[in-house]
């Protein structure tokens, strides 16, 4: 048994997340966590809502709520949707927690003690009409790179280019829309990433197994132009972790908070501490996951995220950990994803385009979405969601292959042998060939899952389902029963055991259907099929089962057309 720490990029608190957010981090992280648990490993799967910074303030202002109340409400909604999609977090924390405040201030103090914090006077945009400095995300304008007219002052959502507010063409306040802006001087803390460039570069060089997407983005930031730049870690806003040096005041930094991208990754650690608090554990219980001097040497740490988050996880957060001089567990593998687009355009929380998690669960159960999203995960390039493709995939994979197999074998058994596993008959060459083919496929599936190759894992799982259908079609127990009932009993017994086997193998992808399959088979045995032949005898003759409800109903053309019209790209 190995120990695995898994973190998913933290979703912003500003509203319900869309399917692109889901497949870009949380869902594949859940797939991996579920698989590792099924193989008997010890897993700590952590996520949290990212609650500080401009998006939270702006979203709260729109609803008229105090920002703390807004964040508490939205955390509850996001946590409920995560449960609805079967995301199996060990803890779903909040970056506004006391744990994160203390840890963030601790890291800042350590970095300052080690000479990695600089105080910098800089010019920043000030809104005369709003009476405040405007942090980068409070400023909107036209992107100088692609011409998108709703680019924010930190990054263009359209082309993903990182920006400074002063780069924008025709800038305006995101609070009031005012263009009455001035540039004034203010003082901020900077993380001296440039001083850590050598250590970060050596660390990245040691990660020879990382995806090309991850390392190429990291290397671009490290080496392009003037190389890795120092980065501001404070902001002139009210909502956030107050700037302190540990638990002491930081002279000159009164009224400022730490930048959201400084404190958000620290929440991975803090959320693990929150898990300990919520479960009656001690500090030692969470520190064994994070401190190499307190038990984390044998932990394998994997992060999941969209490609836009890669720079912060390969450079800024590692700089924080390395610069602290403390033995924190560094990430071992970063699984990054490209973008999922929606029907010819982009998903967008801020612009309200695409299918969002709450609407998705309103129209179909979670497993339909989990299967399509994972089997089309944007690994090697961007993927596009279309309703036609979604309908075809659900109907062919889930309804025709898996659902049909379960329905045919259980209904046939009930009609000919009753609702118990039939006895009699011995396996022959066809069954031996099936076991051999299944073993080959299952070992390949394990390899792809361990390597986090999501689409290949899905394709292999579907191929495993197909083997059962091909066997059933070839064996044709409904015909065999007429001349050799004993042989038909053996074929049906094997088929019922295949249902249990499929439930176990499919649980990381479609956990709700997998649970329904196990319940129908009257078993809690979810042991992994290390020995496939033995796994196919787990349900003995005489074992009772029930015929389940339809696992997956087909999506009709009428439903597809209705949803296509309803979700034309605007949330409503």
N, C-alpha and C positions, 0 to 999 in steps of 0.2 A: 504494500500500500504506500502510495506517494502522497505528498501534501501539495495541493494546488490552490494558490491565491488567484482569483479571477476578478478583474474590475471592468466595468463597462463605463464608457464616457458618460459624464453626468448630463442628463437632459436639463435644459434651461426651464425655469419655473414659469416662463411667460406663455402659458396656454397649453392646450392639448397637443401632443406630438403627432406627427403624421407618419405614414408607413415608411417613408424614407428614413426618418429618425430611428424607427424601430429596427429596421434591417441593417442599419449602419453600425450598430453597437450592441444594444441590449439583447436582441433576439439571437444572434449567433453566439454571444457570450453565454446565454442560457442553454443553447444547444450543447456547447462544450461542457458546461458545468454538469448538466444532466448526464451526459455520456460518461464523464469521469466518475460521478457518483455511482452510476450503474456498474462500472468496472471495479468498484470497491475502494476508490481513493477518498481521502479526506479533502473536502473542498470548502473554501471560504469564498463565496460569491457576493461581491459588494457593489452597490450602486447608491446613488443619492440624487436629490434634486439640487441643482446649481442655482442658488437663490439670491446671490448678491449682484451688484452692478446695475447698469442702466436698464436692461430689459425688464427687470423686476419692478423698478421704479416707474417706468413708463406704462407697463401693463396695469399696475395698481392705480396709477393716476387715471387711466381710462375707465376703470370700474368705480372709482371714487372711494376705494378702501385704503386704510393705512397699509403700507407695504408689508409690514409683519403679518397682518391679518390675511392679506391676499396670498402671501407665500404659504401660510399654514393651510389655507383652504385648497390651494392648487397642489400642494404636496399630497393632501388626502386624495384628491381626484387622480393625480398621476399614479399614486400607489395602488388605488383601486383598479385602474386600467392595467397596470402591470400584473396584478393578480388575475384579471380577466383574460390576459394573454398567456397566463401560465408561467410568467417569469419567476424563476425559483430563487430569488435573492435570499441569501442568509440574513441580510439586512439592507433596507432601503432608507438611507439616512437623509440628513438635511445639512447643507453647508452652512446654514445659519446656527448650527448647534454650538453649545458651550464648548464641546470637545474641539470643534474646528477653530473656534476663536482662540483657545489656549494654545493649540498646536501651531497655528499660523503665527501668532505672536512669538512663540518659542523659536520657530525657524528663522524669523526675521532677526531675532536677537543673536542667534548663532551665526548667521551670515554676516551680521554687522561686526561681531567679535572677531570673525576670521578675515575681515577686510574685504568682503564681497558686496557691501552696500555703499553706494555713493549718494550724497545729497546733491541734487542738480537743480539749479534755477533754470526755468524754461519758460518759453512763451506759450500760452494756451488761449484757446478761444473763449471769450467771455461774452455772454449775451446780456446786453444792456437792458432789454425789455424784461428778461427773466430774472435779472439781478443775481446771476451766478455763473461760475465757470461751467463750461460744457465739456464733460468727458467725451471721448471720441464717438461713442455710440449715441450720444445726444445730438450729434450733428449729422444732417443728411445733405446730399448734394449729388452732382453728376460725377460718375467715375471717370477719371482721366484716361483710364486704360480701355474701357469698353463702351462708355457713353451711357451706362445704365443710370437713370435719373433718381433712383432711390438708394444709392450706395450710402453706407454708413461711414463714419469717420475712422473706423478701425479696419473694415474689410468690406469689399464689394461682394454682396451676396450672389451677384450674377456671374462674375468671372473669378471670384475667390481671391483676387489680388489684395494683399494686405496694404492698408493705406494709413496715412496720417491725416487728421482733420484738415490740415492746411493744403492737402493735395486736391481736395474736392473743388469742383467747379460749381459756382453759384451755391455756396453753402447756406444752410438755414438751420434754425433750432428745431430739433425734433419735439421739443416740448410745446412751443407756441407757434412755430412756423416763421418766427421773426428772422429777418435778414440783417437786423441791426446788431451786428457782431463786431467785436474788437479783439485784438490780440493783446493780452496782458501777461505780466510776469507772475509766476508762482513757483514754489519749491516742491520737489518731489524726491522720493527715494528710488534709486535705480539698482537693479540686480546686475552686478558686473559679470555678465555672461562671458564677455570677451576674455576675462582673466581665467576662465575655466574651460576655454575652447579646447586646449590640448587634452585635458582629462576627458571631456565629453567626446572628442573625436576618437580617442583611443578606445573608449567604451563602445562607441558605435561600431568601430572596426572589428571589435571582438564578436559582434552579433552577425556571424556569417550566414545564419539560417533565416534571417528576417526576410519578409516579402520585399520584392523590389520596390513596390509602391512606398513602403515605409522608409527604406534607406535612401531612396532617391530624393524624397522630400527633405529628409534630415540633412543630407549632403548638400542640397541646394542652399539651405539656410546657413549651413556651416561655411561654405566655400565660395558661393557666388558673390560678386561685387566686393564689398569690403569685409565680407565674412560675418561671423556671428556678432551681433550688436548687443550692447547693454540694453536693458529693458526696464521701463518704469513700472514699479510695483505699487504705487499709491495713486489715489484719485481724490479729487475735490467733490465728493458726494457724501451723503449722510448715511446711506444704507450699506453696511458692510462691516467687516472686522476692523475695529478702531486701531489706528496705528499706535502700537506700543512696542517698547523694547523688552520683550518678555512681559513681566507684569508691571514694568515701570513706564512712566511717561517718556515720550520721545520729543525732546525740545524742538520746536519749530514745525512739528507735524500735528499740532493740535487741530481737531476738526476734520482730519483726513481719515480715509479708510484704505485698507489694502485693496489693490486691483483684483477684480474677480478672478483673473487668470493666475494670480499668485495663490489665492486661498482655495480655489476649486479642486486642484489635484491633491492638495493636502487633505481634503475631505475623504479621499480613499482610506487614508490612515484613520482619520477621525471617525468615519462611519464604522470601522471595525471596532473602535473603542465604544461607539454607541451600541453596537451589537452586544458587546460584553456587558454594558450597563443594563440593556433591555432584558438580558437573559441571566442576570444574577451571577455573572462571571467576574473575575478579578482582572486587574490591569495585566497581569502576567498572561492571561488567556488571549488577549489581543496582541500583546507585544511579541508573542511567539510567532506571529505571522509576519511581523514587520521588522523586528530588530534581529540582526544577524548574531549579535552577542547574547540573545535571549531565546534562541531556538529556531530562527528563521533561515538558518544556513541551508536546511534541506527543503525549503519551500521553492516551488517553481511558480513564478509570478507572470501571468499573461494579461495583457490589456487588449480590449476591443474598442475600436473607434472608427469614425469616418475620417477620410483623408484630411479634412480641414483641421482636425484636432492633432494631427501628427506632430507639427512643429513644437507644440507646447509639451508633448509627452516625450519627445526625443531630445529636447534641448532645455526648455525652461524648468520643468519639474525635475529632471535629472540634475540641473545646475543647483536647484534648491537642496536636493538630497546630498549631492557631493560636497557642496559648499558648506553644509552644516558641520562637516567633519565627524558626523556620527554614523554608526554602522547600520544604516537603514537598508532594507531589502530593495534593490533596484529591479526594474522590470527585466524579465528574461526574454519575452517575446511580445511583439506588438502586431496584432492582426488588424490591419487597416482595410477599409472598404472604399470603393468609389461611390458614386451617387446613384440613387434610384430616381429616375425621372417619371413624370406622370403624363401619359397620353400626349406626347409631343411637347410637353413643357416641363417646368420644374415644380417639385413639391416646395412649398414655402409656408412656414408658420406665420411669418409677419405679413405675407400677402394673402394668406388663406387659400392656397391652391392645393388641391389633391384630396385624398381620402385620409381622414384623421382617425386615431385609434378608437375614439368613442363611437363614431359613425360606423366604423368597420364592424365592431361588435354588435351594433344594433341590427345589422342586416345578415350576418353570418357568424357561426361559431368560430372561436379563435383558431382551431386547427386548420380550417380552410386557408386562412391568411398565413399562418405559420408555414404551412407546406409550400404555398406559392412563393412567399418571400425568401425562404431558405433555399428552395430549389432554383431560384433565379437571383441569388445573392450577387451583388455587384462586386465581384472579386477581381477579375482581370480587366474589367472596364465598367463603364456605366451600364446599368440595366434600365429597361423601360417597362413600366406597368401599363398594360392595356387591358381593357375589360374582355376583349376577345381571347387574349392569351390566358387570362385568369380563368375564364369559363372552360376553355379547352383543357387546361392543366388539371383543374379540380375534377372535371368530369372523367377524363381519361385515367389519371393517376389514382385519385382517391375513390371515386365511385366505381369505375369499371374494373380496376385492378384489385385494390385492397377490399373495398366494400363488397364487391360482387363475390369475391372468394369467400369471405366470412358468411355472407348470406346463403350462398349455394350449399356449402358443406353443412351448416347448422340446420337449415330447413330440410335438407335431404335426410340427415340423420334422424331428425325428429319424426319424419314421415315413415321411415323404415325400421328404426331401432329404438325410438323414444328419445327422451332427453337425458340419456346417460351415454358415456363413451362405450361403444360396442366392443365385445370381446370376440376372439376367434381370428384365425388366419395368421399367416407368417409372411414377413416381408421377403421380397424377391429382388431380382436385378434392377427393376425400375426404381424401387425404393432406395437401393444402395447408390444408384446413380444420382438420385435426388439429393441424398445426404452428402455425397461428394461435391456436387455442384453448389449446394448451399454452403458447405464448409469453405470452399474457395471464395465465394462471394462475401461471406461474413468476415473472413480474414481481411479481404480487401476493404470492406466497409470499416473495419476497425482501424486499418492503416490510414484511411482518408480522414476519419474522425479525429484520430490522434494528431494528425498533421493540420487539423482545422481547415481542410479543403471542403468547404461547405457544399458547393454544387456537386462535386464528385461523390460526396457522401450520400447526397439525396438520390443521385442517379443509381448508385450501387444499391441503396435500400429499395428503390423501385424495382430494380432487376431481381432482387430477392423475392419481392412480392410476385413478380411475373413467374418465377420458377414454380411457385405453388399453383398458380393458375394453369400453367402448362402441364404439370403433373396431373391435376384434377381433370383436365380436358382429355389427357391421354388415358388415364386409368378408367375414367368414366364409370364410377361406382354405380350409377343409376342403371347402366347396362349390365355390369358385372353381377349386380345383385340378382338378376333374373336367372343366372346359371350357376353362380358360385357365391352365395350369401356370406360365407366365411371370408373369402377374399375381399368382398365389398366392405365387410366390417373392418378389416385391417386398413383398407384404403381410407375409410372414414375416420378411423381412430388416428391415423397419421395426419389427416387433414385438420382435425380438431386440435391436435398438438401443434400444428403449424400456426394456428391462430394465436396460441399462447406465445410461441416463438416470435411471431410478428409483433405482438404487443410489446414484448421486451425490447426488440430491436428498434421499433418505431417510436418508443416513448420520448426520446430526446426531440424528435421532430413534431409529433402529434400526441402530446401527453394525455389529453382528454379522451381521445378515441382509444388510446392504448389502455387507459384505465377501464373504459367500458368493455373492451375486449377481454381483459382479465376477469372482470366481474361476471361477464357472460359465461366465461369458462369455469366460474366458481373456484377461482384460485387466487392466492396472494403471492404465488411463487413467481418472482420476477428475476430469478437468477440468470446471469448472463450465460449464453450457450458456448462455453469453452469447448465442450464436447457436444457436437451437433446431434449425433445419433442418440446420445443419452437425453438431450433436451427434447427430442421428439417422442420420448416415452414418459414425460413428466406427468401427463394426465393418464392414469391407468384405466383399464376396463372397469366399468361400473361407476366411474366418477360422474357426478351430475353436472349438467350445464343448462343454460337457457339460450334460447334464440334471441339475439339482441335486436333492438330497434335498428332501423337503417342507419348505418354508420355515417354515410355521406350522401345526402340528397343531391341530385344533379342540378346544376344551375340552368334554368331554362332560358331560351332566347328572349322571352318577355322580361324576365328578371334582369338579364344583362342590359337590355335596351333601357329599362327603367333606371338602373343604376348609372348607366352611361350618361343619361340625361341629368340625373340628380347631381352627379359629381363632375360637372363640366370643367371644374377647375376653381370654383369658388366655394368656400365653406359657408354653409347657410343653415 
